[in-house]
Amino acid sequence: MSAGTWSEPGPPEGLRGRARAWPGASRPPRAGPKLLLGPGYHGPVTPGATTIETTRLILRPFNPDDFDDLYAYQSRPDVARYLHWEARDRTQVQQALEEQCSETTLDAEGKWLTFAVVWREVHKVVGEIGLKWLSQEHRQGETGFVFNPDYQGRGLATEAAEAMLALGFGSLGWHRIVGSCDARNHASARLMERIGMRREAHLMHSEFIKGEWTDELVFAILDQEWKARLRKT
């Protein structure tokens, strides 16, 4: 796979389906193995791996020192526009960070494995991305992401999303990965299409969010579709 770029300015990247509850603080994860992922990578990835490296990015667990970078985009109304949550104040971002610091393993259905996306060039967290384990029996998972619009247009989100497919279809052995977004969030929809996900549904007025009915787009990709794309790169 190769990283894409934004074809035109659009809404900030972010899947809508990541509404969260706020548990107590958790200790940051300890350092662990490093994994290298680049365009075309399709080798094994450890489900609880601490670090994944792509061509330009480091995907690692969140830690308490990431507060300023996380606040820089989670506090923005334009980022939250198509998400379940509103723009967050400092207390809410701290609560979000505490939860994200704990999302380091996929050991049960319904859990998220979340990565801070660090762009090496600026040494900053430019977004968050992860996988949710949906079903062991049906070998299915979900991907979700939110990125800082200040770094839009460089293909960073695409590069990170491709790494999530390599993780899901690699050592996790999933058969199907899904994603969804607000139908108005054209940037997120284009990203999922760029990494080979098919649009499977347009759900009309499927949710009542922030005082209005909203449409939802559902995307998916199968393991054989992902492998076919790799053979073409």
GINORGI-V554754 format. One line per field, one symbol per residue. psi: psi as a letter, one per 30 degrees, with the letter a starting at -180 (. if undefined). burial: # if it has 24 or more other C-alpha atoms within 12 Angstrom, else .. A space follows every 50 residues. Layout:
BEGIN
psi->???
burial->???
END
This chain:
BEGIN
psi->lkkalkflkalkkkkfhhklljalllkklllalkkkkakfkhakkkegke kkkaeflkjllllffgeeeeeefffkefefeglfllkkaeeeeeeeeeee ffifljglkflkjkkkjkjeefhljfakllkkjekeeghklkkllklkff glgfgeeeeeeeeeeeeefcffglfkkllllkffieeeeeeeeeggkkjf kjjkhfljkhglkklkkkllklefeeeeeeff.
burial->####.#....########..........#.....########..###### ##############.##.########.###########....######## ######....#########....###########.....##########. ####################.############################. .............#.########..##.##...
END
